[in-house]
Amino acid sequence: MSLDVLRDDRGALTLRLNRPDKRNAIDDETMLELIAAIEGAGTDESVRVVVLEGVGEDFCAGADIVARNERADRKPRAGSIQRRLPTQAHRLIPLLCTVQVPVVCKVRGWAAGIGFQIALAADVTIAADDARFWEPFGARGFTPDSGATWLLPRRVGEVRARELLLLGRMLSGAEAAEWGAIHRAVPGAELDAAVGEVVDQLASGPTVALGLTKWLLNAGASAELQAQLANEAFALELSSRTDDFREGMAAFREKRAPRFEGR
């Protein structure tokens, strides 16, 4: 298996890319496994947070295009990219943005190409300060994919997106945090603990409300004000009917920390 799927009693679902000899580059098999796992997380009521990470020294060095093209007798037909992407990379990124559980990404080493886009699409990304974020498209002679031209301008602004995509600027983890591409950068020795704290907080949070808040943020990127106000009313109606809402109100009255169950 090129993807390890791990569960714990907090409700955390950890998806660990496991191709360390390829710097965890994503091949077709891994892509399908990732998509299936994240789709499943969206309907599995035991899942309260998804964690994405890589085995070894790197998070993800991008798509494994070498594996797809290395044998002359199996080279894809013309048009194969246009046919394939909607069900692979261009399915994965929207899933990360819309699945109604928080997604946390832990980055050490390389996050290039789709590895960078996964980090951008996650709700919270924490990286080692010496991690390396890079968009390799221009250096390889082809155009960006996996949502790079949509995510980057929204995260870092249009000028910096051009620097990354046209000029090939590479960012350290510390620079990626400074630019607003990721949530935070920490020394490598502190990365596991920093991610663990965030996962603990999200896994013990009001899962329905967090999922609906994520949906609101995503929808609000393109909605008119009146439409977004209607979305907020809909989300508030749903979240106010949950057990976690009642627990939150009780904790407020009783001046104690809430004990959310994710329902």
N, C-alpha and C positions, 0 to 999 in steps of 0.2 A: 504494500500500500504506500502511495506517495503522499497521503494525508492521514495524519494521526487524529482521531476523534476521541477526546477525553471529556468525561463528565465528573463533576464533584457534587458534594451534598449541599453546596451553596446555590446550585442552579446555574453554575457557570459551565458553558460548553466551549472547550478549547479546541480550536482547529489548528493543527501544527503542520506546516509544510515540511515534508520529510524527503528532500532530495539534496542533502548537504553537499554531495560531490558536484552538483550543478548549481551551487549557491541558491538552491531552492527555486530555480527557474520553473515556471509553470508549464507543463506539457498538457496535451489534450485530456489525458486521463485525470490529472490533478484538477484541471478546470471543472470537469464534470462532477468530480467528487465535492469540490468546494460549493458549487451551485446547489447540488442536492442537499448538502449539509445545512446551508443557510436557508434554503426553502423549508427544510424540515424544522429548523429552529423557529421559524415564524408561526408554526402551527402546534408546536410542542409546548404545552403549558408548564412543563417542568423547567424550561429554559428561561433564565432571567437576565443573562448577559452572554454575549459571544466574545471570545478572545481569539485573536489571530496572531500567530507567531511562527517562527521558523526554527528548525533544528540546526544546531551548529552556529557558525560565526556570522551568518547572514539571514536577513528576513526573506528577501526575494529579489533576485537579479533580473526579473522581467519574464517575458514569455520565452519558452525554449523553442525558438524558431530554427535552430540548428537541427534538432531532432526531427522536425517536420520536413526538412529539405535535404537531409544528409544522404539519402539513397536515390540515385538517379532513376531507378525503375519505379520509385514511388513518389515522385515529385507531384505536387497538387496540380490539377488542371487550372487553366486560366479562369479567374472569377471565384476561386475557392475561398479567398479571404472574405469577399463580399457575402458569400453564402454562409460562411462559418461564424463570423463575428457576432451576428445578432443572437445566436444561441450559446455563445461562449463568453468572451470578455465583455461584450456589450449586454449580456444578461447578468453577469456577476456584479458589475458596478452599480446598476440600479437596484439590485437586490440589497446590497450593503446599505444603500441610502434609504431604502423603504422598509426593510424588515422591522417589525415593531418590537424589537428588543434592542438595547444598546449594544454597539459593537466597539470593542477596545482592541487597538492594534499595538503590538510591542515590536519595536524595530531596533535591531542591532546590525552592524555591517551594512550591506547593500540593500537599498530599496530603489530599484531602477525600473523604468517603464511601468508595466502594470503593477509592480510592487509599490512604486510611488503612488499610483492611482488608488490602490487599496488603502494605503495610509491616509490619503486625502479623503476618501469616502467614509472611513470609519468615524464614529462619533467622537471618540477620544483616541488620539495616537500619542504614545510616549516613546521617545527614542533615546538611545545612548547619545551623548553629546558628540561622539566621534563617528556616528553613523553617516552613511553617504547616500544622499538623495539625488537622483539623476534621471533626466529624460533623454534617452540615447537615440531618439528617432533621427534627428538631423545628422548625427555622426554616422549613422548606418544608411542614410540615403533614402529614408521613407518618411511618411507622415505620421503624426501622433494618432493614437487610438485609445481605447478603454477609458474614454471620458476626459482625457488630459486637457483638451481645449475648452471643456465646460467647467471642470473642477478648479483648475489653476487660477483663472481670472477671478473666480468667486472667493478663493481662499487668499490669494496673495496680491490680487490686482492685475490689471492688464499689462502694465509696463513690466512688472517682474515676471509675469507669465511669458512674455516675449523673450526676456532674458534667458529663461529656462528652456524654452522650446526652440527659439531661433539661434541663440548664441551658445546653447549647451552648457550653461552655468551649472556646476555641481554644488550642492549645499551640504554642509555638515549638519548633523542633528541639531547642534546649537543654533546654526543659521536658519534651519527650517522652522524652529520654534520662534525665533526672532521675527521671521517673515510672516508668521501666522499660518504656515502650511500645516503644522502639527500643534498639538496641545502643549507639549512640554518636552524638554531635553534634560537628562540627568547624567551624571557620571555612570559609565558602564557597570560598575560594581553595585550601583544603587537601582539599576533598571528593574530587576525582578520585584524588589520591594515596592517601588513606586507604582508599577502596574498592579501589583497585588492589592494595594490600598484602594485604587480606583475600582478594581473589580469587586472588592468587598463592599464598597459603598453602593455600587450599582446593583449588585446581586441582592442586597438587603433593602433596596428601594421599592417604591410603589410601581411595580412593573408595568401595569396598564397605563398609568399616567405618564411614565417615562416614554413608553412606546408611542402614545398619542402626541406627546410633545415633540418627539422626533418627527412624526408625520407632519405636524404643523410647521416645523422649521423647513422641511423639505418642500411642502406645498407653498409656503409663503414666498419662496424664491421667485415664483412666477405668477402668483395670484394677485388680483386687484384687491384693494383694501376691503371692500364690502364682501367679496367672496371669502377673504381670509377671516373676517369677523364671523361669518357664518360657519366656517371650519372650526373656529375657536368655540363657538357655542355648542356645536356638535360634540367636540372633544370633551368639553366641560360637562355636558349632560352624561356622557358615558363614564368619565372618571369619577363623577360625584355619586355614581351608583355602585362603586366598588367597596369591598370590605376594607381595602387600604385607606380609602377616604374616611370611612367611619373610624378606623384606628387612628388616623392622623388627627382628626377632630378630638377624639378622646384623649390622646396624648397631649394635645394643646391645653385642654381643660385641666388635666391632671398634672400639668407641668413636668412631663417626663419625655424621654426619647421614644419615638414611635417604634413599634415592632411590626413592620410590614411583612406580609406573607406572599405578596405578588399576585393578589386576587382582588 
